[in-house]
Amino acid sequence: MNDSYFNGYAKSYDEDLQKALSISGEDKNYFALGRMRWLAGWMSHAGLHPQTVLDFGCGTGSATPFIHRFLKPGRVLGVDVSSESLRIARESFVEADTHFEIIDQPHHDRFDVAFCNGVFHHIPPGERQASLAYIFQSLRPGGIFALFENNPWNPATRYVMSRCAFDRDAITLPPPETRQRMKDAGFEIQATRYLFIFPAILKALRFLEPPLESLPLGTQYVVVGRKPYLG
């Protein structure tokens, strides 16, 4: 991933994203809340209560308040390649239990859960396994990785990405590729779900979304993997 590329979009990130999402009738917080609410529900159902969270590709830290609100961990670390994005994140979130740093060496066996949203379509395909290895090594045995990505099978997703300034370089990942890459990195796949089917104009139908999560209809999808326990 290119530091200078994302530094150039750090200050305008929220504005660029909202401009692209405006067709949905929702703002970025609607989607951020939905992702974290889904993850918290899945983990609660699995009986998991993480104390340490790694936000891989955290950008300006926009997921941070939702991580704290829904997962209630004791510590959050956001990592990114963009020094300018991290500067903004540090200024925005000064809590003692939240830290931000440049992606460097893996944090071996330190995190209970890793979260990643909309990052891997910016990583060149030849570098994606290295990023997955970083996450895998940073998780404790039994740790959970939730990889949220834009669903290229959904026409609305492709249209929104075409309107987004910082997605012009994007190389999307179909869900089967994501699952296979995570398997190759050592993860045991726990779930694949599709989220955000109906735009705001059809929000009366959103009660139908949970039973439809297994169908590839949503504008985003999530693949959940687990790092195997030792032995």
Biotite code that builds the C-alpha atoms (Angstrom):
import biotite.structure as struc

atoms = struc.array([
    struc.Atom([0.000, 0.000, 0.000], chain_id="A", res_id=1, res_name="MET", atom_name="CA", element="C"),
    struc.Atom([1.237, 3.468, -0.868], chain_id="A", res_id=2, res_name="ASN", atom_name="CA", element="C"),
    struc.Atom([1.789, 5.928, 2.004], chain_id="A", res_id=3, res_name="ASP", atom_name="CA", element="C"),
    struc.Atom([1.852, 9.058, -0.172], chain_id="A", res_id=4, res_name="SER", atom_name="CA", element="C"),
    struc.Atom([-1.316, 8.036, -2.051], chain_id="A", res_id=5, res_name="TYR", atom_name="CA", element="C"),
    struc.Atom([-3.431, 7.844, 1.112], chain_id="A", res_id=6, res_name="PHE", atom_name="CA", element="C"),
    struc.Atom([-1.757, 10.876, 2.672], chain_id="A", res_id=7, res_name="ASN", atom_name="CA", element="C"),
    struc.Atom([-3.201, 12.853, -0.209], chain_id="A", res_id=8, res_name="GLY", atom_name="CA", element="C"),
    struc.Atom([-6.749, 11.814, 0.684], chain_id="A", res_id=9, res_name="TYR", atom_name="CA", element="C"),
    struc.Atom([-6.489, 11.933, 4.488], chain_id="A", res_id=10, res_name="ALA", atom_name="CA", element="C"),
    struc.Atom([-8.031, 15.393, 4.960], chain_id="A", res_id=11, res_name="LYS", atom_name="CA", element="C"),
    struc.Atom([-10.769, 14.945, 2.360], chain_id="A", res_id=12, res_name="SER", atom_name="CA", element="C"),
    struc.Atom([-11.539, 11.283, 3.162], chain_id="A", res_id=13, res_name="TYR", atom_name="CA", element="C"),
    struc.Atom([-14.854, 11.859, 4.926], chain_id="A", res_id=14, res_name="ASP", atom_name="CA", element="C"),
    struc.Atom([-16.066, 14.339, 2.309], chain_id="A", res_id=15, res_name="GLU", atom_name="CA", element="C"),
    struc.Atom([-15.092, 12.063, -0.591], chain_id="A", res_id=16, res_name="ASP", atom_name="CA", element="C"),
    struc.Atom([-16.737, 9.069, 1.038], chain_id="A", res_id=17, res_name="LEU", atom_name="CA", element="C"),
    struc.Atom([-19.971, 10.899, 1.790], chain_id="A", res_id=18, res_name="GLN", atom_name="CA", element="C"),
    struc.Atom([-20.150, 12.189, -1.774], chain_id="A", res_id=19, res_name="LYS", atom_name="CA", element="C"),
    struc.Atom([-19.871, 8.632, -3.078], chain_id="A", res_id=20, res_name="ALA", atom_name="CA", element="C"),
    struc.Atom([-22.381, 7.230, -0.557], chain_id="A", res_id=21, res_name="LEU", atom_name="CA", element="C"),
    struc.Atom([-24.990, 9.945, -1.066], chain_id="A", res_id=22, res_name="SER", atom_name="CA", element="C"),
    struc.Atom([-26.838, 7.854, -3.642], chain_id="A", res_id=23, res_name="ILE", atom_name="CA", element="C"),
    struc.Atom([-27.683, 5.355, -0.883], chain_id="A", res_id=24, res_name="SER", atom_name="CA", element="C"),
    struc.Atom([-29.416, 8.019, 1.180], chain_id="A", res_id=25, res_name="GLY", atom_name="CA", element="C"),
    struc.Atom([-27.210, 7.195, 4.171], chain_id="A", res_id=26, res_name="GLU", atom_name="CA", element="C"),
    struc.Atom([-23.999, 8.610, 5.605], chain_id="A", res_id=27, res_name="ASP", atom_name="CA", element="C"),
    struc.Atom([-20.826, 6.725, 6.495], chain_id="A", res_id=28, res_name="LYS", atom_name="CA", element="C"),
    struc.Atom([-21.894, 6.331, 10.123], chain_id="A", res_id=29, res_name="ASN", atom_name="CA", element="C"),
    struc.Atom([-24.890, 4.228, 9.107], chain_id="A", res_id=30, res_name="TYR", atom_name="CA", element="C"),
    struc.Atom([-22.576, 1.668, 7.517], chain_id="A", res_id=31, res_name="PHE", atom_name="CA", element="C"),
    struc.Atom([-19.926, 1.875, 10.256], chain_id="A", res_id=32, res_name="ALA", atom_name="CA", element="C"),
    struc.Atom([-22.582, 1.287, 12.908], chain_id="A", res_id=33, res_name="LEU", atom_name="CA", element="C"),
    struc.Atom([-24.078, -1.597, 10.927], chain_id="A", res_id=34, res_name="GLY", atom_name="CA", element="C"),
    struc.Atom([-20.740, -3.355, 10.515], chain_id="A", res_id=35, res_name="ARG", atom_name="CA", element="C"),
    struc.Atom([-19.807, -3.132, 14.164], chain_id="A", res_id=36, res_name="MET", atom_name="CA", element="C"),
    struc.Atom([-23.284, -4.035, 15.378], chain_id="A", res_id=37, res_name="ARG", atom_name="CA", element="C"),
    struc.Atom([-23.153, -7.131, 13.174], chain_id="A", res_id=38, res_name="TRP", atom_name="CA", element="C"),
    struc.Atom([-19.693, -8.111, 14.436], chain_id="A", res_id=39, res_name="LEU", atom_name="CA", element="C"),
    struc.Atom([-20.645, -7.565, 18.087], chain_id="A", res_id=40, res_name="ALA", atom_name="CA", element="C"),
    struc.Atom([-23.754, -9.691, 17.612], chain_id="A", res_id=41, res_name="GLY", atom_name="CA", element="C"),
    struc.Atom([-21.813, -12.491, 15.937], chain_id="A", res_id=42, res_name="TRP", atom_name="CA", element="C"),
    struc.Atom([-19.175, -12.514, 18.657], chain_id="A", res_id=43, res_name="MET", atom_name="CA", element="C"),
    struc.Atom([-21.735, -12.408, 21.443], chain_id="A", res_id=44, res_name="SER", atom_name="CA", element="C"),
    struc.Atom([-23.559, -15.348, 19.881], chain_id="A", res_id=45, res_name="HIS", atom_name="CA", element="C"),
    struc.Atom([-20.225, -17.205, 19.787], chain_id="A", res_id=46, res_name="ALA", atom_name="CA", element="C"),
    struc.Atom([-19.602, -16.372, 23.448], chain_id="A", res_id=47, res_name="GLY", atom_name="CA", element="C"),
    struc.Atom([-16.589, -14.181, 22.673], chain_id="A", res_id=48, res_name="LEU", atom_name="CA", element="C"),
    struc.Atom([-15.772, -10.957, 24.541], chain_id="A", res_id=49, res_name="HIS", atom_name="CA", element="C"),
    struc.Atom([-12.573, -9.382, 23.164], chain_id="A", res_id=50, res_name="PRO", atom_name="CA", element="C"),
    struc.Atom([-10.287, -7.331, 25.360], chain_id="A", res_id=51, res_name="GLN", atom_name="CA", element="C"),
    struc.Atom([-7.851, -6.301, 22.629], chain_id="A", res_id=52, res_name="THR", atom_name="CA", element="C"),
    struc.Atom([-8.782, -5.173, 19.101], chain_id="A", res_id=53, res_name="VAL", atom_name="CA", element="C"),
    struc.Atom([-6.589, -4.536, 16.062], chain_id="A", res_id=54, res_name="LEU", atom_name="CA", element="C"),
    struc.Atom([-8.074, -2.164, 13.471], chain_id="A", res_id=55, res_name="ASP", atom_name="CA", element="C"),
    struc.Atom([-6.100, -2.983, 10.325], chain_id="A", res_id=56, res_name="PHE", atom_name="CA", element="C"),
    struc.Atom([-6.087, -0.109, 7.834], chain_id="A", res_id=57, res_name="GLY", atom_name="CA", element="C"),
    struc.Atom([-7.683, 2.221, 10.370], chain_id="A", res_id=58, res_name="CYS", atom_name="CA", element="C"),
    struc.Atom([-7.248, 5.385, 8.276], chain_id="A", res_id=59, res_name="GLY", atom_name="CA", element="C"),
    struc.Atom([-8.348, 8.432, 10.262], chain_id="A", res_id=60, res_name="THR", atom_name="CA", element="C"),
    struc.Atom([-9.826, 6.224, 12.988], chain_id="A", res_id=61, res_name="GLY", atom_name="CA", element="C"),
    struc.Atom([-13.457, 6.521, 11.926], chain_id="A", res_id=62, res_name="SER", atom_name="CA", element="C"),
    struc.Atom([-14.282, 3.013, 13.214], chain_id="A", res_id=63, res_name="ALA", atom_name="CA", element="C"),
    struc.Atom([-12.799, 3.700, 16.655], chain_id="A", res_id=64, res_name="THR", atom_name="CA", element="C"),
    struc.Atom([-15.925, 4.988, 18.461], chain_id="A", res_id=65, res_name="PRO", atom_name="CA", element="C"),
    struc.Atom([-17.983, 2.104, 17.095], chain_id="A", res_id=66, res_name="PHE", atom_name="CA", element="C"),
    struc.Atom([-15.381, -0.451, 18.205], chain_id="A", res_id=67, res_name="ILE", atom_name="CA", element="C"),
    struc.Atom([-15.539, 0.951, 21.731], chain_id="A", res_id=68, res_name="HIS", atom_name="CA", element="C"),
    struc.Atom([-19.330, 1.248, 21.715], chain_id="A", res_id=69, res_name="ARG", atom_name="CA", element="C"),
    struc.Atom([-20.125, -2.263, 20.532], chain_id="A", res_id=70, res_name="PHE", atom_name="CA", element="C"),
    struc.Atom([-17.126, -4.451, 21.421], chain_id="A", res_id=71, res_name="LEU", atom_name="CA", element="C"),
    struc.Atom([-16.166, -2.649, 24.652], chain_id="A", res_id=72, res_name="LYS", atom_name="CA", element="C"),
    struc.Atom([-12.526, -3.802, 24.598], chain_id="A", res_id=73, res_name="PRO", atom_name="CA", element="C"),
    struc.Atom([-9.836, -2.785, 27.037], chain_id="A", res_id=74, res_name="GLY", atom_name="CA", element="C"),
    struc.Atom([-7.447, -1.726, 24.278], chain_id="A", res_id=75, res_name="ARG", atom_name="CA", element="C"),
    struc.Atom([-7.656, -0.738, 20.611], chain_id="A", res_id=76, res_name="VAL", atom_name="CA", element="C"),
    struc.Atom([-4.715, -0.394, 18.241], chain_id="A", res_id=77, res_name="LEU", atom_name="CA", element="C"),
    struc.Atom([-5.234, 1.121, 14.816], chain_id="A", res_id=78, res_name="GLY", atom_name="CA", element="C"),
    struc.Atom([-2.553, 0.535, 12.180], chain_id="A", res_id=79, res_name="VAL", atom_name="CA", element="C"),
    struc.Atom([-2.222, 2.082, 8.744], chain_id="A", res_id=80, res_name="ASP", atom_name="CA", element="C"),
    struc.Atom([0.341, 2.972, 6.067], chain_id="A", res_id=81, res_name="VAL", atom_name="CA", element="C"),
    struc.Atom([-0.708, 6.640, 5.921], chain_id="A", res_id=82, res_name="SER", atom_name="CA", element="C"),
    struc.Atom([1.167, 8.843, 8.386], chain_id="A", res_id=83, res_name="SER", atom_name="CA", element="C"),
    struc.Atom([-1.174, 11.777, 7.699], chain_id="A", res_id=84, res_name="GLU", atom_name="CA", element="C"),
    struc.Atom([-4.263, 9.653, 8.389], chain_id="A", res_id=85, res_name="SER", atom_name="CA", element="C"),
    struc.Atom([-2.710, 8.468, 11.632], chain_id="A", res_id=86, res_name="LEU", atom_name="CA", element="C"),
    struc.Atom([-1.936, 12.050, 12.656], chain_id="A", res_id=87, res_name="ARG", atom_name="CA", element="C"),
    struc.Atom([-5.613, 12.932, 12.253], chain_id="A", res_id=88, res_name="ILE", atom_name="CA", element="C"),
    struc.Atom([-6.640, 9.809, 14.170], chain_id="A", res_id=89, res_name="ALA", atom_name="CA", element="C"),
    struc.Atom([-4.342, 10.654, 17.083], chain_id="A", res_id=90, res_name="ARG", atom_name="CA", element="C"),
    struc.Atom([-5.731, 14.182, 17.276], chain_id="A", res_id=91, res_name="GLU", atom_name="CA", element="C"),
    struc.Atom([-9.309, 12.920, 17.149], chain_id="A", res_id=92, res_name="SER", atom_name="CA", element="C"),
    struc.Atom([-9.047, 10.097, 19.684], chain_id="A", res_id=93, res_name="PHE", atom_name="CA", element="C"),
    struc.Atom([-6.878, 10.746, 22.722], chain_id="A", res_id=94, res_name="VAL", atom_name="CA", element="C"),
    struc.Atom([-8.195, 8.024, 25.034], chain_id="A", res_id=95, res_name="GLU", atom_name="CA", element="C"),
    struc.Atom([-5.511, 6.145, 26.957], chain_id="A", res_id=96, res_name="ALA", atom_name="CA", element="C"),
    struc.Atom([-6.809, 2.787, 25.741], chain_id="A", res_id=97, res_name="ASP", atom_name="CA", element="C"),
    struc.Atom([-6.598, 3.733, 22.035], chain_id="A", res_id=98, res_name="THR", atom_name="CA", element="C"),
    struc.Atom([-3.373, 3.958, 20.013], chain_id="A", res_id=99, res_name="HIS", atom_name="CA", element="C"),
    struc.Atom([-2.447, 4.412, 16.360], chain_id="A", res_id=100, res_name="PHE", atom_name="CA", element="C"),
    struc.Atom([0.775, 3.455, 14.594], chain_id="A", res_id=101, res_name="GLU", atom_name="CA", element="C"),
    struc.Atom([2.320, 2.765, 11.201], chain_id="A", res_id=102, res_name="ILE", atom_name="CA", element="C"),
    struc.Atom([2.069, -0.820, 9.978], chain_id="A", res_id=103, res_name="ILE", atom_name="CA", element="C"),
    struc.Atom([5.454, -2.378, 10.662], chain_id="A", res_id=104, res_name="ASP", atom_name="CA", element="C"),
    struc.Atom([6.135, -5.700, 12.356], chain_id="A", res_id=105, res_name="GLN", atom_name="CA", element="C"),
    struc.Atom([3.300, -8.010, 13.468], chain_id="A", res_id=106, res_name="PRO", atom_name="CA", element="C"),
    struc.Atom([2.242, -7.889, 17.118], chain_id="A", res_id=107, res_name="HIS", atom_name="CA", element="C"),
    struc.Atom([2.694, -11.585, 17.782], chain_id="A", res_id=108, res_name="HIS", atom_name="CA", element="C"),
    struc.Atom([-0.208, -13.282, 19.608], chain_id="A", res_id=109, res_name="ASP", atom_name="CA", element="C"),
    struc.Atom([-1.473, -10.033, 21.165], chain_id="A", res_id=110, res_name="ARG", atom_name="CA", element="C"),
    struc.Atom([-5.017, -9.437, 19.859], chain_id="A", res_id=111, res_name="PHE", atom_name="CA", element="C"),
    struc.Atom([-8.330, -11.169, 20.460], chain_id="A", res_id=112, res_name="ASP", atom_name="CA", element="C"),
    struc.Atom([-9.968, -9.782, 17.326], chain_id="A", res_id=113, res_name="VAL", atom_name="CA", element="C"),
    struc.Atom([-8.858, -7.988, 14.177], chain_id="A", res_id=114, res_name="ALA", atom_name="CA", element="C"),
    struc.Atom([-11.213, -5.764, 12.196], chain_id="A", res_id=115, res_name="PHE", atom_name="CA", element="C"),
    struc.Atom([-10.677, -4.546, 8.649], chain_id="A", res_id=116, res_name="CYS", atom_name="CA", element="C"),
    struc.Atom([-13.059, -2.647, 6.385], chain_id="A", res_id=117, res_name="ASN", atom_name="CA", element="C"),
    struc.Atom([-12.616, -1.691, 2.753], chain_id="A", res_id=118, res_name="GLY", atom_name="CA", element="C"),
    struc.Atom([-8.844, -1.986, 2.805], chain_id="A", res_id=119, res_name="VAL", atom_name="CA", element="C"),
    struc.Atom([-7.907, -5.036, 0.781], chain_id="A", res_id=120, res_name="PHE", atom_name="CA", element="C"),
    struc.Atom([-9.226, -3.684, -2.530], chain_id="A", res_id=121, res_name="HIS", atom_name="CA", element="C"),
    struc.Atom([-6.499, -1.019, -2.195], chain_id="A", res_id=122, res_name="HIS", atom_name="CA", element="C"),
    struc.Atom([-3.733, -3.549, -1.551], chain_id="A", res_id=123, res_name="ILE", atom_name="CA", element="C"),
    struc.Atom([-2.037, -4.780, -4.750], chain_id="A", res_id=124, res_name="PRO", atom_name="CA", element="C"),
    struc.Atom([-2.955, -8.454, -5.269], chain_id="A", res_id=125, res_name="PRO", atom_name="CA", element="C"),
    struc.Atom([0.663, -9.527, -4.923], chain_id="A", res_id=126, res_name="GLY", atom_name="CA", element="C"),
    struc.Atom([0.850, -7.973, -1.431], chain_id="A", res_id=127, res_name="GLU", atom_name="CA", element="C"),
    struc.Atom([-2.441, -9.243, -0.012], chain_id="A", res_id=128, res_name="ARG", atom_name="CA", element="C"),
    struc.Atom([-1.062, -12.445, 1.482], chain_id="A", res_id=129, res_name="GLN", atom_name="CA", element="C"),
    struc.Atom([1.602, -10.495, 3.342], chain_id="A", res_id=130, res_name="ALA", atom_name="CA", element="C"),
    struc.Atom([-1.105, -8.315, 4.891], chain_id="A", res_id=131, res_name="SER", atom_name="CA", element="C"),
    struc.Atom([-3.096, -11.380, 5.901], chain_id="A", res_id=132, res_name="LEU", atom_name="CA", element="C"),
    struc.Atom([0.046, -12.895, 7.415], chain_id="A", res_id=133, res_name="ALA", atom_name="CA", element="C"),
    struc.Atom([0.555, -9.713, 9.484], chain_id="A", res_id=134, res_name="TYR", atom_name="CA", element="C"),
    struc.Atom([-2.988, -10.008, 10.852], chain_id="A", res_id=135, res_name="ILE", atom_name="CA", element="C"),
    struc.Atom([-2.710, -13.761, 11.443], chain_id="A", res_id=136, res_name="PHE", atom_name="CA", element="C"),
    struc.Atom([0.526, -13.383, 13.385], chain_id="A", res_id=137, res_name="GLN", atom_name="CA", element="C"),
    struc.Atom([-0.883, -10.505, 15.436], chain_id="A", res_id=138, res_name="SER", atom_name="CA", element="C"),
    struc.Atom([-3.848, -12.545, 16.680], chain_id="A", res_id=139, res_name="LEU", atom_name="CA", element="C"),
    struc.Atom([-3.801, -14.824, 19.690], chain_id="A", res_id=140, res_name="ARG", atom_name="CA", element="C"),
    struc.Atom([-4.554, -18.525, 19.009], chain_id="A", res_id=141, res_name="PRO", atom_name="CA", element="C"),
    struc.Atom([-8.327, -18.669, 18.728], chain_id="A", res_id=142, res_name="GLY", atom_name="CA", element="C"),
    struc.Atom([-8.441, -14.988, 17.740], chain_id="A", res_id=143, res_name="GLY", atom_name="CA", element="C"),
    struc.Atom([-11.069, -13.757, 15.277], chain_id="A", res_id=144, res_name="ILE", atom_name="CA", element="C"),
    struc.Atom([-10.540, -11.786, 12.062], chain_id="A", res_id=145, res_name="PHE", atom_name="CA", element="C"),
    struc.Atom([-13.518, -10.014, 10.465], chain_id="A", res_id=146, res_name="ALA", atom_name="CA", element="C"),
    struc.Atom([-12.713, -8.818, 6.942], chain_id="A", res_id=147, res_name="LEU", atom_name="CA", element="C"),
    struc.Atom([-15.379, -6.495, 5.510], chain_id="A", res_id=148, res_name="PHE", atom_name="CA", element="C"),
    struc.Atom([-15.154, -5.760, 1.799], chain_id="A", res_id=149, res_name="GLU", atom_name="CA", element="C"),
    struc.Atom([-17.205, -4.162, -0.950], chain_id="A", res_id=150, res_name="ASN", atom_name="CA", element="C"),
    struc.Atom([-19.228, -6.720, -2.887], chain_id="A", res_id=151, res_name="ASN", atom_name="CA", element="C"),
    struc.Atom([-18.243, -6.501, -6.580], chain_id="A", res_id=152, res_name="PRO", atom_name="CA", element="C"),
    struc.Atom([-21.218, -8.692, -7.508], chain_id="A", res_id=153, res_name="TRP", atom_name="CA", element="C"),
    struc.Atom([-23.563, -5.847, -6.527], chain_id="A", res_id=154, res_name="ASN", atom_name="CA", element="C"),
    struc.Atom([-24.119, -3.177, -9.242], chain_id="A", res_id=155, res_name="PRO", atom_name="CA", element="C"),
    struc.Atom([-24.781, -0.471, -6.632], chain_id="A", res_id=156, res_name="ALA", atom_name="CA", element="C"),
    struc.Atom([-21.395, -1.176, -5.051], chain_id="A", res_id=157, res_name="THR", atom_name="CA", element="C"),
    struc.Atom([-19.608, -0.800, -8.354], chain_id="A", res_id=158, res_name="ARG", atom_name="CA", element="C"),
    struc.Atom([-21.429, 2.472, -9.034], chain_id="A", res_id=159, res_name="TYR", atom_name="CA", element="C"),
    struc.Atom([-20.603, 3.951, -5.627], chain_id="A", res_id=160, res_name="VAL", atom_name="CA", element="C"),
    struc.Atom([-16.938, 2.976, -6.000], chain_id="A", res_id=161, res_name="MET", atom_name="CA", element="C"),
    struc.Atom([-16.827, 4.617, -9.440], chain_id="A", res_id=162, res_name="SER", atom_name="CA", element="C"),
    struc.Atom([-17.908, 7.887, -7.758], chain_id="A", res_id=163, res_name="ARG", atom_name="CA", element="C"),
    struc.Atom([-15.345, 7.690, -4.961], chain_id="A", res_id=164, res_name="CYS", atom_name="CA", element="C"),
    struc.Atom([-12.102, 9.614, -5.522], chain_id="A", res_id=165, res_name="ALA", atom_name="CA", element="C"),
    struc.Atom([-9.902, 7.290, -3.465], chain_id="A", res_id=166, res_name="PHE", atom_name="CA", element="C"),
    struc.Atom([-11.341, 4.107, -4.989], chain_id="A", res_id=167, res_name="ASP", atom_name="CA", element="C"),
    struc.Atom([-10.054, 4.813, -8.489], chain_id="A", res_id=168, res_name="ARG", atom_name="CA", element="C"),
    struc.Atom([-7.166, 2.396, -7.963], chain_id="A", res_id=169, res_name="ASP", atom_name="CA", element="C"),
    struc.Atom([-9.359, -0.309, -6.446], chain_id="A", res_id=170, res_name="ALA", atom_name="CA", element="C"),
    struc.Atom([-9.087, -3.954, -7.484], chain_id="A", res_id=171, res_name="ILE", atom_name="CA", element="C"),
    struc.Atom([-12.077, -5.605, -5.866], chain_id="A", res_id=172, res_name="THR", atom_name="CA", element="C"),
    struc.Atom([-12.107, -9.058, -4.288], chain_id="A", res_id=173, res_name="LEU", atom_name="CA", element="C"),
    struc.Atom([-14.978, -11.432, -5.041], chain_id="A", res_id=174, res_name="PRO", atom_name="CA", element="C"),
    struc.Atom([-16.006, -13.308, -1.877], chain_id="A", res_id=175, res_name="PRO", atom_name="CA", element="C"),
    struc.Atom([-14.551, -16.669, -3.018], chain_id="A", res_id=176, res_name="PRO", atom_name="CA", element="C"),
    struc.Atom([-11.137, -15.018, -3.470], chain_id="A", res_id=177, res_name="GLU", atom_name="CA", element="C"),
    struc.Atom([-11.304, -13.519, 0.016], chain_id="A", res_id=178, res_name="THR", atom_name="CA", element="C"),
    struc.Atom([-12.218, -16.850, 1.604], chain_id="A", res_id=179, res_name="ARG", atom_name="CA", element="C"),
    struc.Atom([-9.454, -18.673, -0.248], chain_id="A", res_id=180, res_name="GLN", atom_name="CA", element="C"),
    struc.Atom([-6.833, -16.084, 0.606], chain_id="A", res_id=181, res_name="ARG", atom_name="CA", element="C"),
    struc.Atom([-7.803, -16.245, 4.272], chain_id="A", res_id=182, res_name="MET", atom_name="CA", element="C"),
    struc.Atom([-7.640, -20.055, 4.202], chain_id="A", res_id=183, res_name="LYS", atom_name="CA", element="C"),
    struc.Atom([-4.209, -19.884, 2.564], chain_id="A", res_id=184, res_name="ASP", atom_name="CA", element="C"),
    struc.Atom([-3.081, -17.560, 5.363], chain_id="A", res_id=185, res_name="ALA", atom_name="CA", element="C"),
    struc.Atom([-4.073, -20.172, 7.942], chain_id="A", res_id=186, res_name="GLY", atom_name="CA", element="C"),
    struc.Atom([-7.523, -18.977, 9.007], chain_id="A", res_id=187, res_name="PHE", atom_name="CA", element="C"),
    struc.Atom([-10.422, -21.333, 9.650], chain_id="A", res_id=188, res_name="GLU", atom_name="CA", element="C"),
    struc.Atom([-13.446, -19.764, 7.952], chain_id="A", res_id=189, res_name="ILE", atom_name="CA", element="C"),
    struc.Atom([-16.339, -19.293, 10.351], chain_id="A", res_id=190, res_name="GLN", atom_name="CA", element="C"),
    struc.Atom([-18.882, -17.322, 8.325], chain_id="A", res_id=191, res_name="ALA", atom_name="CA", element="C"),
    struc.Atom([-19.544, -15.360, 5.139], chain_id="A", res_id=192, res_name="THR", atom_name="CA", element="C"),
    struc.Atom([-22.418, -12.874, 5.194], chain_id="A", res_id=193, res_name="ARG", atom_name="CA", element="C"),
    struc.Atom([-23.746, -10.133, 2.889], chain_id="A", res_id=194, res_name="TYR", atom_name="CA", element="C"),
    struc.Atom([-24.861, -6.818, 4.398], chain_id="A", res_id=195, res_name="LEU", atom_name="CA", element="C"),
    struc.Atom([-26.646, -3.592, 3.427], chain_id="A", res_id=196, res_name="PHE", atom_name="CA", element="C"),
    struc.Atom([-29.120, -4.724, 0.790], chain_id="A", res_id=197, res_name="ILE", atom_name="CA", element="C"),
    struc.Atom([-31.701, -1.939, 0.806], chain_id="A", res_id=198, res_name="PHE", atom_name="CA", element="C"),
    struc.Atom([-30.967, 1.808, 0.348], chain_id="A", res_id=199, res_name="PRO", atom_name="CA", element="C"),
    struc.Atom([-32.691, 4.432, 2.489], chain_id="A", res_id=200, res_name="ALA", atom_name="CA", element="C"),
    struc.Atom([-35.590, 4.788, 0.065], chain_id="A", res_id=201, res_name="ILE", atom_name="CA", element="C"),
    struc.Atom([-36.428, 1.117, 0.769], chain_id="A", res_id=202, res_name="LEU", atom_name="CA", element="C"),
    struc.Atom([-35.560, 1.100, 4.465], chain_id="A", res_id=203, res_name="LYS", atom_name="CA", element="C"),
    struc.Atom([-39.005, -0.266, 5.333], chain_id="A", res_id=204, res_name="ALA", atom_name="CA", element="C"),
    struc.Atom([-37.699, -3.550, 3.918], chain_id="A", res_id=205, res_name="LEU", atom_name="CA", element="C"),
    struc.Atom([-34.557, -3.686, 6.034], chain_id="A", res_id=206, res_name="ARG", atom_name="CA", element="C"),
    struc.Atom([-36.171, -6.082, 8.492], chain_id="A", res_id=207, res_name="PHE", atom_name="CA", element="C"),
    struc.Atom([-35.673, -8.654, 5.711], chain_id="A", res_id=208, res_name="LEU", atom_name="CA", element="C"),
    struc.Atom([-31.901, -8.218, 5.622], chain_id="A", res_id=209, res_name="GLU", atom_name="CA", element="C"),
    struc.Atom([-30.883, -10.606, 8.456], chain_id="A", res_id=210, res_name="PRO", atom_name="CA", element="C"),
    struc.Atom([-32.592, -13.665, 6.917], chain_id="A", res_id=211, res_name="PRO", atom_name="CA", element="C"),
    struc.Atom([-31.074, -12.761, 3.531], chain_id="A", res_id=212, res_name="LEU", atom_name="CA", element="C"),
    struc.Atom([-27.472, -12.439, 4.766], chain_id="A", res_id=213, res_name="GLU", atom_name="CA", element="C"),
    struc.Atom([-26.391, -15.753, 3.274], chain_id="A", res_id=214, res_name="SER", atom_name="CA", element="C"),
    struc.Atom([-27.344, -14.608, -0.248], chain_id="A", res_id=215, res_name="LEU", atom_name="CA", element="C"),
    struc.Atom([-24.841, -12.496, -2.249], chain_id="A", res_id=216, res_name="PRO", atom_name="CA", element="C"),
    struc.Atom([-27.149, -9.474, -2.444], chain_id="A", res_id=217, res_name="LEU", atom_name="CA", element="C"),
    struc.Atom([-25.581, -6.952, -0.069], chain_id="A", res_id=218, res_name="GLY", atom_name="CA", element="C"),
    struc.Atom([-23.381, -4.046, -1.052], chain_id="A", res_id=219, res_name="THR", atom_name="CA", element="C"),
    struc.Atom([-20.767, -5.331, 1.376], chain_id="A", res_id=220, res_name="GLN", atom_name="CA", element="C"),
    struc.Atom([-19.796, -8.737, 2.664], chain_id="A", res_id=221, res_name="TYR", atom_name="CA", element="C"),
    struc.Atom([-17.868, -9.993, 5.657], chain_id="A", res_id=222, res_name="VAL", atom_name="CA", element="C"),
    struc.Atom([-15.746, -13.113, 5.971], chain_id="A", res_id=223, res_name="VAL", atom_name="CA", element="C"),
    struc.Atom([-14.984, -14.186, 9.530], chain_id="A", res_id=224, res_name="VAL", atom_name="CA", element="C"),
    struc.Atom([-11.930, -16.337, 10.160], chain_id="A", res_id=225, res_name="GLY", atom_name="CA", element="C"),
    struc.Atom([-10.365, -17.807, 13.272], chain_id="A", res_id=226, res_name="ARG", atom_name="CA", element="C"),
    struc.Atom([-6.716, -18.401, 14.006], chain_id="A", res_id=227, res_name="LYS", atom_name="CA", element="C"),
    struc.Atom([-6.484, -22.071, 15.076], chain_id="A", res_id=228, res_name="PRO", atom_name="CA", element="C"),
    struc.Atom([-5.693, -22.941, 18.659], chain_id="A", res_id=229, res_name="TYR", atom_name="CA", element="C"),
    struc.Atom([-2.254, -24.426, 19.223], chain_id="A", res_id=230, res_name="LEU", atom_name="CA", element="C"),
    struc.Atom([-2.095, -28.190, 19.245], chain_id="A", res_id=231, res_name="GLY", atom_name="CA", element="C"),
])
